[in-house]
Amino acid sequence: MCLAEALLRMPDNDTANELVKDKLQNKGWKKYLENSHSLFVNASSWGLF
């Protein structure tokens, strides 16, 4: 939710893209793969991985 709120305040698309890249890239998403019984958690993990 914090990321979504921050994106609303970004002055331009380039800054918004850099923020998303900083927050989501190289965060070790692989460790979350198939660690949940929830299909939605697993699908999100695969998408972010």
C-alpha distance matrix in Angstrom:
0.0 3.8 5.4 5.1 6.3 8.6 10.0 11.1 13.1 14.8 18.5 19.4 18.6 20.1 17.8 14.7 16.3 17.2 13.7 12.5 15.8 15.5 12.3 13.3 17.1 19.5 17.3 19.7 18.2 21.7 21.8 19.4 21.6 23.4 22.4 21.1 22.9 20.1 20.7 17.1 16.1 19.3 18.7 15.3 17.0 19.8 17.9 16.2 19.6
3.8 0.0 3.8 5.4 5.1 6.1 8.6 10.1 11.1 12.7 16.4 17.7 17.3 18.4 15.7 13.0 15.0 15.2 11.5 11.3 14.5 13.6 10.6 12.7 16.3 18.7 16.7 19.6 18.7 22.4 22.5 20.6 23.2 25.3 24.2 23.3 25.6 23.0 23.7 20.1 18.7 21.6 21.2 17.6 18.7 21.5 19.5 17.2 20.4
5.4 3.8 0.0 3.8 5.4 5.0 6.2 8.8 10.1 10.7 14.4 15.0 14.1 15.1 12.7 9.7 11.4 11.9 8.3 7.7 11.1 10.7 8.1 10.0 13.4 16.3 14.9 17.9 17.0 20.8 21.4 19.7 21.9 24.4 23.8 23.2 25.5 22.8 23.0 19.4 18.1 20.5 19.7 15.9 17.1 19.5 17.1 14.7 18.0
5.1 5.4 3.8 0.0 3.8 5.5 5.2 6.6 9.2 10.3 13.9 14.5 13.6 15.5 13.6 10.2 12.2 13.7 10.6 9.6 13.3 13.8 11.4 12.6 16.0 19.2 17.9 20.7 19.3 22.9 23.8 21.6 23.4 25.6 25.3 24.2 26.1 23.0 22.9 19.1 18.6 21.2 19.8 16.3 18.2 20.4 17.6 16.0 19.6
6.3 5.1 5.4 3.8 0.0 3.8 5.4 5.3 7.0 9.3 12.8 14.4 14.5 16.4 14.0 11.2 14.0 15.0 11.8 11.9 15.6 15.4 13.3 15.3 18.7 21.7 20.3 23.3 22.3 26.0 26.6 24.5 26.6 28.7 28.1 27.0 28.9 25.9 26.1 22.3 21.7 24.5 23.4 19.9 21.6 23.9 21.3 19.5 23.0
8.6 6.1 5.0 5.5 3.8 0.0 3.8 5.4 5.3 6.6 10.4 11.9 12.3 13.6 10.7 8.5 11.5 11.9 8.7 9.8 13.3 12.7 11.3 13.9 16.8 19.9 18.9 22.3 21.7 25.5 26.2 24.7 26.9 29.4 28.8 28.2 30.5 27.6 27.7 24.0 23.0 25.5 24.4 20.7 22.0 24.1 21.5 19.2 22.4
10.0 8.6 6.2 5.2 5.4 3.8 0.0 3.8 5.3 5.2 8.8 9.4 9.1 11.1 9.0 5.9 9.0 10.5 8.1 8.5 12.1 12.6 11.7 13.5 16.2 19.7 19.2 22.5 21.6 25.3 26.5 24.9 26.6 29.2 29.1 28.5 30.6 27.5 27.1 23.4 22.8 25.0 23.3 19.8 21.4 23.0 20.0 18.1 21.4
11.1 10.1 8.8 6.6 5.3 5.4 3.8 0.0 3.8 5.7 8.6 10.0 10.6 13.3 11.4 8.9 12.2 13.9 11.7 12.3 15.8 16.4 15.3 17.1 20.0 23.4 22.8 26.1 25.0 28.6 29.8 27.9 29.6 31.9 31.8 30.8 32.6 29.4 29.0 25.2 25.0 27.4 25.7 22.3 24.3 26.0 22.8 21.3 24.8
13.1 11.1 10.1 9.2 7.0 5.3 5.3 3.8 0.0 3.8 6.4 9.0 10.8 12.8 10.2 8.9 12.7 13.5 11.4 13.1 16.3 16.2 15.7 18.2 20.7 24.0 23.6 27.0 26.5 30.2 31.2 29.7 31.7 34.2 33.9 33.1 35.2 32.2 32.0 28.2 27.6 30.0 28.5 25.0 26.5 28.3 25.3 23.3 26.6
14.8 12.7 10.7 10.3 9.3 6.6 5.2 5.7 3.8 0.0 3.8 5.7 7.4 9.0 6.5 5.8 9.6 10.4 9.1 11.1 13.9 14.1 14.4 16.8 18.8 22.2 22.3 25.8 25.4 29.0 30.5 29.3 31.0 33.8 33.8 33.3 35.6 32.6 32.1 28.5 27.8 29.8 28.1 24.6 25.9 27.3 24.1 22.1 25.1
18.5 16.4 14.4 13.9 12.8 10.4 8.8 8.6 6.4 3.8 0.0 3.8 7.2 8.8 7.2 7.9 11.2 12.1 11.7 14.0 16.3 16.7 17.6 19.8 21.4 24.8 25.3 28.9 28.6 32.1 33.7 32.7 34.3 37.2 37.3 36.9 39.1 36.2 35.5 31.8 31.3 33.1 31.2 27.8 29.1 30.3 27.0 25.1 28.0
19.4 17.7 15.0 14.5 14.4 11.9 9.4 10.0 9.0 5.7 3.8 0.0 3.8 5.6 5.7 6.5 8.9 10.4 11.1 12.8 14.6 15.8 17.1 18.7 19.9 23.4 24.4 27.8 27.4 30.8 32.7 31.8 33.0 36.0 36.5 36.3 38.5 35.5 34.4 30.9 30.5 31.9 29.8 26.6 27.9 28.6 25.1 23.5 26.2
18.6 17.3 14.1 13.6 14.5 12.3 9.1 10.6 10.8 7.4 7.2 3.8 0.0 3.8 5.5 5.0 6.1 8.6 9.8 10.6 12.2 14.1 15.4 16.4 17.3 21.0 22.2 25.4 24.8 28.0 30.2 29.2 30.2 33.1 33.9 33.8 35.9 32.9 31.6 28.2 27.9 29.1 26.7 23.7 25.0 25.4 21.9 20.4 23.1
20.1 18.4 15.1 15.5 16.4 13.6 11.1 13.3 12.8 9.0 8.8 5.6 3.8 0.0 3.8 5.4 5.1 6.3 8.7 10.1 10.6 12.3 14.4 15.5 15.8 19.2 20.8 24.1 24.0 27.0 29.3 28.8 29.9 33.1 33.8 34.1 36.5 33.8 32.6 29.3 28.6 29.5 27.4 24.3 25.0 25.3 22.1 20.2 22.4
17.8 15.7 12.7 13.6 14.0 10.7 9.0 11.4 10.2 6.5 7.2 5.7 5.5 3.8 0.0 3.8 5.4 5.1 6.3 8.8 9.9 10.5 12.4 14.4 15.1 18.4 19.5 23.1 23.2 26.5 28.4 27.9 29.3 32.6 32.9 33.1 35.7 33.1 32.2 28.9 27.9 29.1 27.4 24.0 24.6 25.4 22.4 20.1 22.4
14.7 13.0 9.7 10.2 11.2 8.5 5.9 8.9 8.9 5.8 7.9 6.5 5.0 5.4 3.8 0.0 3.8 5.4 5.1 6.3 8.6 9.9 10.7 12.3 13.8 17.3 18.0 21.5 21.0 24.5 26.3 25.4 26.8 29.8 30.2 30.1 32.5 29.7 28.9 25.4 24.6 26.0 24.2 20.8 21.7 22.7 19.5 17.4 20.1
16.3 15.0 11.4 12.2 14.0 11.5 9.0 12.2 12.7 9.6 11.2 8.9 6.1 5.1 5.4 3.8 0.0 3.8 5.4 5.2 6.1 8.5 10.0 10.6 11.3 14.9 16.3 19.4 19.0 22.2 24.4 23.8 24.8 28.0 28.7 29.0 31.4 28.8 27.6 24.4 23.6 24.4 22.5 19.3 19.9 20.4 17.2 15.2 17.5
17.2 15.2 11.9 13.7 15.0 11.9 10.5 13.9 13.5 10.4 12.1 10.4 8.6 6.3 5.1 5.4 3.8 0.0 3.8 5.5 5.1 6.0 8.6 10.1 10.2 13.4 14.8 18.3 18.6 21.8 23.8 23.6 25.0 28.4 28.8 29.5 32.2 29.9 29.1 26.0 24.6 25.4 23.9 20.6 20.6 21.4 18.6 16.0 17.8
13.7 11.5 8.3 10.6 11.8 8.7 8.1 11.7 11.4 9.1 11.7 11.1 9.8 8.7 6.3 5.1 5.4 3.8 0.0 3.8 5.4 5.1 6.2 8.6 10.0 13.2 13.6 17.3 17.5 21.0 22.5 22.0 23.8 27.0 27.0 27.4 30.2 27.8 27.4 24.1 22.6 23.9 22.7 19.1 19.3 20.6 18.0 15.2 17.5
12.5 11.3 7.7 9.6 11.9 9.8 8.5 12.3 13.1 11.1 14.0 12.8 10.6 10.1 8.8 6.3 5.2 5.5 3.8 0.0 3.8 5.4 5.2 6.0 7.9 11.5 11.9 15.2 14.7 18.2 20.0 19.2 20.6 23.8 24.1 24.4 27.1 24.6 23.9 20.7 19.3 20.4 19.0 15.5 15.9 17.1 14.3 11.6 14.2
15.8 14.5 11.1 13.3 15.6 13.3 12.1 15.8 16.3 13.9 16.3 14.6 12.2 10.6 9.9 8.6 6.1 5.1 5.4 3.8 0.0 3.8 5.6 5.4 5.3 8.8 10.3 13.5 13.6 16.7 18.9 18.7 20.0 23.5 24.0 24.8 27.7 25.6 24.7 21.9 20.2 20.7 19.4 16.2 15.8 16.6 14.1 11.1 12.8
15.5 13.6 10.7 13.8 15.4 12.7 12.6 16.4 16.2 14.1 16.7 15.8 14.1 12.3 10.5 9.9 8.5 6.0 5.1 5.4 3.8 0.0 3.8 5.8 5.9 8.5 9.2 12.9 13.8 17.1 18.6 18.8 20.7 24.2 24.1 25.1 28.2 26.4 26.0 23.2 21.1 21.9 21.2 17.8 17.0 18.3 16.4 13.0 14.3
12.3 10.6 8.1 11.4 13.3 11.3 11.7 15.3 15.7 14.4 17.6 17.1 15.4 14.4 12.4 10.7 10.0 8.6 6.2 5.2 5.6 3.8 0.0 3.8 6.2 8.6 7.9 11.5 11.9 15.5 16.6 16.2 18.4 21.7 21.3 22.0 25.1 23.2 23.1 20.1 17.9 19.1 18.7 15.1 14.5 16.4 14.6 11.1 13.1
13.3 12.7 10.0 12.6 15.3 13.9 13.5 17.1 18.2 16.8 19.8 18.7 16.4 15.5 14.4 12.3 10.6 10.1 8.6 6.0 5.4 5.8 3.8 0.0 3.8 6.6 6.2 9.3 8.9 12.4 14.1 13.6 15.3 18.6 18.8 19.6 22.6 20.7 20.2 17.5 15.4 16.1 15.4 12.0 11.2 12.8 11.0 7.4 9.4
17.1 16.3 13.4 16.0 18.7 16.8 16.2 20.0 20.7 18.8 21.4 19.9 17.3 15.8 15.1 13.8 11.3 10.2 10.0 7.9 5.3 5.9 6.2 3.8 0.0 3.8 5.7 8.4 8.9 11.7 13.9 14.3 15.6 19.3 19.7 21.1 24.3 22.7 22.0 19.7 17.5 17.4 16.8 13.9 12.4 13.1 11.7 8.2 8.7
19.5 18.7 16.3 19.2 21.7 19.9 19.7 23.4 24.0 22.2 24.8 23.4 21.0 19.2 18.4 17.3 14.9 13.4 13.2 11.5 8.8 8.5 8.6 6.6 3.8 0.0 3.8 5.7 7.6 9.8 11.7 13.0 14.5 18.2 18.5 20.5 23.9 22.9 22.5 20.7 18.0 17.5 17.6 15.0 12.6 13.4 13.0 9.5 8.5
17.3 16.7 14.9 17.9 20.3 18.9 19.2 22.8 23.6 22.3 25.3 24.4 22.2 20.8 19.5 18.0 16.3 14.8 13.6 11.9 10.3 9.2 7.9 6.2 5.7 3.8 0.0 3.8 5.8 8.7 9.6 10.5 12.8 16.4 16.0 17.8 21.4 20.5 20.6 18.7 15.7 15.7 16.3 13.6 11.0 12.8 12.8 9.2 8.8
19.7 19.6 17.9 20.7 23.3 22.3 22.5 26.1 27.0 25.8 28.9 27.8 25.4 24.1 23.1 21.5 19.4 18.3 17.3 15.2 13.5 12.9 11.5 9.3 8.4 5.7 3.8 0.0 3.8 5.4 6.1 8.0 10.0 13.6 13.3 15.7 19.3 19.0 19.1 17.9 14.6 14.0 15.2 13.1 9.8 11.4 12.5 9.4 7.7
18.2 18.7 17.0 19.3 22.3 21.7 21.6 25.0 26.5 25.4 28.6 27.4 24.8 24.0 23.2 21.0 19.0 18.6 17.5 14.7 13.6 13.8 11.9 8.9 8.9 7.6 5.8 3.8 0.0 3.8 5.5 5.6 7.1 10.8 11.0 12.9 16.3 15.7 15.5 14.2 11.2 10.4 11.4 9.4 6.1 7.8 9.1 6.4 5.1
21.7 22.4 20.8 22.9 26.0 25.5 25.3 28.6 30.2 29.0 32.1 30.8 28.0 27.0 26.5 24.5 22.2 21.8 21.0 18.2 16.7 17.1 15.5 12.4 11.7 9.8 8.7 5.4 3.8 0.0 3.8 5.4 5.4 9.0 9.8 12.5 15.7 15.8 15.4 15.1 12.2 10.3 11.7 11.0 7.2 7.8 10.3 8.6 5.9
21.8 22.5 21.4 23.8 26.6 26.2 26.5 29.8 31.2 30.5 33.7 32.7 30.2 29.3 28.4 26.3 24.4 23.8 22.5 20.0 18.9 18.6 16.6 14.1 13.9 11.7 9.6 6.1 5.5 3.8 0.0 3.8 5.7 8.5 7.7 10.9 14.4 15.1 15.6 15.5 12.1 10.8 13.2 12.4 8.7 10.4 13.1 11.3 9.3
19.4 20.6 19.7 21.6 24.5 24.7 24.9 27.9 29.7 29.3 32.7 31.8 29.2 28.8 27.9 25.4 23.8 23.6 22.0 19.2 18.7 18.8 16.2 13.6 14.3 13.0 10.5 8.0 5.6 5.4 3.8 0.0 3.8 6.3 5.5 7.7 11.3 11.5 12.1 11.9 8.3 7.4 10.2 9.3 6.1 8.6 11.2 9.9 9.0
21.6 23.2 21.9 23.4 26.6 26.9 26.6 29.6 31.7 31.0 34.3 33.0 30.2 29.9 29.3 26.8 24.8 25.0 23.8 20.6 20.0 20.7 18.4 15.3 15.6 14.5 12.8 10.0 7.1 5.4 5.7 3.8 0.0 3.8 5.5 7.8 10.6 10.9 10.6 11.1 8.4 5.8 8.3 8.9 5.6 6.5 9.9 9.9 8.3
23.4 25.3 24.4 25.6 28.7 29.4 29.2 31.9 34.2 33.8 37.2 36.0 33.1 33.1 32.6 29.8 28.0 28.4 27.0 23.8 23.5 24.2 21.7 18.6 19.3 18.2 16.4 13.6 10.8 9.0 8.5 6.3 3.8 0.0 3.8 5.5 7.5 8.7 8.8 10.5 8.2 5.5 8.8 10.4 8.2 8.8 12.3 13.0 11.8
22.4 24.2 23.8 25.3 28.1 28.8 29.1 31.8 33.9 33.8 37.3 36.5 33.9 33.8 32.9 30.2 28.7 28.8 27.0 24.1 24.0 24.1 21.3 18.8 19.7 18.5 16.0 13.3 11.0 9.8 7.7 5.5 5.5 3.8 0.0 3.8 7.0 8.8 10.3 11.5 8.5 7.4 11.1 11.8 9.5 11.4 14.5 14.4 13.5
21.1 23.3 23.2 24.2 27.0 28.2 28.5 30.8 33.1 33.3 36.9 36.3 33.8 34.1 33.1 30.1 29.0 29.5 27.4 24.4 24.8 25.1 22.0 19.6 21.1 20.5 17.8 15.7 12.9 12.5 10.9 7.7 7.8 5.5 3.8 0.0 3.8 5.3 7.7 9.0 6.5 6.5 10.1 11.0 9.9 12.1 14.7 15.0 15.0
22.9 25.6 25.5 26.1 28.9 30.5 30.6 32.6 35.2 35.6 39.1 38.5 35.9 36.5 35.7 32.5 31.4 32.2 30.2 27.1 27.7 28.2 25.1 22.6 24.3 23.9 21.4 19.3 16.3 15.7 14.4 11.3 10.6 7.5 7.0 3.8 0.0 3.8 6.4 8.9 8.0 7.9 11.0 12.6 12.4 14.0 16.5 17.5 17.7
20.1 23.0 22.8 23.0 25.9 27.6 27.5 29.4 32.2 32.6 36.2 35.5 32.9 33.8 33.1 29.7 28.8 29.9 27.8 24.6 25.6 26.4 23.2 20.7 22.7 22.9 20.5 19.0 15.7 15.8 15.1 11.5 10.9 8.7 8.8 5.3 3.8 0.0 3.8 5.3 5.4 6.4 8.6 10.0 10.8 12.6 14.4 15.6 16.6
20.7 23.7 23.0 22.9 26.1 27.7 27.1 29.0 32.0 32.1 35.5 34.4 31.6 32.6 32.2 28.9 27.6 29.1 27.4 23.9 24.7 26.0 23.1 20.2 22.0 22.5 20.6 19.1 15.5 15.4 15.6 12.1 10.6 8.8 10.3 7.7 6.4 3.8 0.0 3.8 5.6 5.2 6.0 8.5 9.9 10.6 12.2 14.2 15.2
17.1 20.1 19.4 19.1 22.3 24.0 23.4 25.2 28.2 28.5 31.8 30.9 28.2 29.3 28.9 25.4 24.4 26.0 24.1 20.7 21.9 23.2 20.1 17.5 19.7 20.7 18.7 17.9 14.2 15.1 15.5 11.9 11.1 10.5 11.5 9.0 8.9 5.3 3.8 0.0 3.8 5.4 5.1 6.0 8.5 9.9 10.4 12.2 14.0
16.1 18.7 18.1 18.6 21.7 23.0 22.8 25.0 27.6 27.8 31.3 30.5 27.9 28.6 27.9 24.6 23.6 24.6 22.6 19.3 20.2 21.1 17.9 15.4 17.5 18.0 15.7 14.6 11.2 12.2 12.1 8.3 8.4 8.2 8.5 6.5 8.0 5.4 5.6 3.8 0.0 3.8 5.5 5.2 6.1 8.7 9.9 10.6 12.0
19.3 21.6 20.5 21.2 24.5 25.5 25.0 27.4 30.0 29.8 33.1 31.9 29.1 29.5 29.1 26.0 24.4 25.4 23.9 20.4 20.7 21.9 19.1 16.1 17.4 17.5 15.7 14.0 10.4 10.3 10.8 7.4 5.8 5.5 7.4 6.5 7.9 6.4 5.2 5.4 3.8 0.0 3.8 5.4 5.1 6.3 8.6 10.0 10.4
18.7 21.2 19.7 19.8 23.4 24.4 23.3 25.7 28.5 28.1 31.2 29.8 26.7 27.4 27.4 24.2 22.5 23.9 22.7 19.0 19.4 21.2 18.7 15.4 16.8 17.6 16.3 15.2 11.4 11.7 13.2 10.2 8.3 8.8 11.1 10.1 11.0 8.6 6.0 5.1 5.5 3.8 0.0 3.8 5.4 5.1 6.2 8.7 9.8
15.3 17.6 15.9 16.3 19.9 20.7 19.8 22.3 25.0 24.6 27.8 26.6 23.7 24.3 24.0 20.8 19.3 20.6 19.1 15.5 16.2 17.8 15.1 12.0 13.9 15.0 13.6 13.1 9.4 11.0 12.4 9.3 8.9 10.4 11.8 11.0 12.6 10.0 8.5 6.0 5.2 5.4 3.8 0.0 3.8 5.4 5.0 6.2 8.4
17.0 18.7 17.1 18.2 21.6 22.0 21.4 24.3 26.5 25.9 29.1 27.9 25.0 25.0 24.6 21.7 19.9 20.6 19.3 15.9 15.8 17.0 14.5 11.2 12.4 12.6 11.0 9.8 6.1 7.2 8.7 6.1 5.6 8.2 9.5 9.9 12.4 10.8 9.9 8.5 6.1 5.1 5.4 3.8 0.0 3.8 5.4 5.2 5.9
19.8 21.5 19.5 20.4 23.9 24.1 23.0 26.0 28.3 27.3 30.3 28.6 25.4 25.3 25.4 22.7 20.4 21.4 20.6 17.1 16.6 18.3 16.4 12.8 13.1 13.4 12.8 11.4 7.8 7.8 10.4 8.6 6.5 8.8 11.4 12.1 14.0 12.6 10.6 9.9 8.7 6.3 5.1 5.4 3.8 0.0 3.8 5.5 5.0
17.9 19.5 17.1 17.6 21.3 21.5 20.0 22.8 25.3 24.1 27.0 25.1 21.9 22.1 22.4 19.5 17.2 18.6 18.0 14.3 14.1 16.4 14.6 11.0 11.7 13.0 12.8 12.5 9.1 10.3 13.1 11.2 9.9 12.3 14.5 14.7 16.5 14.4 12.2 10.4 9.9 8.6 6.2 5.0 5.4 3.8 0.0 3.8 5.5
16.2 17.2 14.7 16.0 19.5 19.2 18.1 21.3 23.3 22.1 25.1 23.5 20.4 20.2 20.1 17.4 15.2 16.0 15.2 11.6 11.1 13.0 11.1 7.4 8.2 9.5 9.2 9.4 6.4 8.6 11.3 9.9 9.9 13.0 14.4 15.0 17.5 15.6 14.2 12.2 10.6 10.0 8.7 6.2 5.2 5.5 3.8 0.0 3.8
19.6 20.4 18.0 19.6 23.0 22.4 21.4 24.8 26.6 25.1 28.0 26.2 23.1 22.4 22.4 20.1 17.5 17.8 17.5 14.2 12.8 14.3 13.1 9.4 8.7 8.5 8.8 7.7 5.1 5.9 9.3 9.0 8.3 11.8 13.5 15.0 17.7 16.6 15.2 14.0 12.0 10.4 9.8 8.4 5.9 5.0 5.5 3.8 0.0
